[in-house]
């Protein structure tokens, strides 16, 4: 795993969702499809955050979140039939887009939900929203796959923190819940210094699992996202263990992404 990806997670998360959906499509058995799903978390009057699925949504790439946001100035706008729009009051709200992958039948029945955990799922109101969605999956007949490549914040996967064995520098986990098997989880530890695993994705009871190889998705993010052009002079946050810092420093210097110490 690239520990620097956490600082650019909005872009990495979007890429991972697309890569996962695209890779599953050709290998699913007849009658099943993979879809990238999206909901918008919005502030409701009274202060509660509610999830909605819009019928029509106009979106803009999220790269501006790390720079200067676009500015729109209210004013009169004339439509094609000469109707002049009213001038609205501008109110700033806190919103967050949530995305995941669903495997479902052509008729729309959800078979498996694949969640790629974000920092927003691990803290504040986002923690509660995610746990609510998680509970809904666990109480249904659908399977749930949670891919957690985040180090900051509190773990949200459906395994108690005390049961997570973090040996060999393990910061990341993938948790698989098979629909109906409420007593069991399949846990894939993902140590920082090892290749990410290929995991089994459960489908319908009569179907064989399909294999999802995670490492190529992270490699593709790095290559197509141009992340070799990032600033790797500082260590990532949260801090790594001393042996991990030494390993990371060696990897970066070997790749020419961190200058050698002079003298």
Secondary structure, DSSP 4 states (H G I P E B T S, - for coil): --GGGGGGHHHHHHHHHHHHHHHHHTTSPTTEEEEEEEEEEEEPTTS-EEEE--SS-----GGGGGSPPP-------B-TTSPBPPPPPP-----EEEEEEEEEETT--EEEEEEE--GGGGSHHHHHHHHHHHHHHHTSSSEEEEEE---SS---SSS-GGG----TTEEEEEEEE-TT-TT--EEEEEETTSPPPEEEEP--TTSPPEEEE-HHHHHHHHHHTTGGGS--SSPPSSPPPHHHHHHHHHHHHHTTSSPPPP-
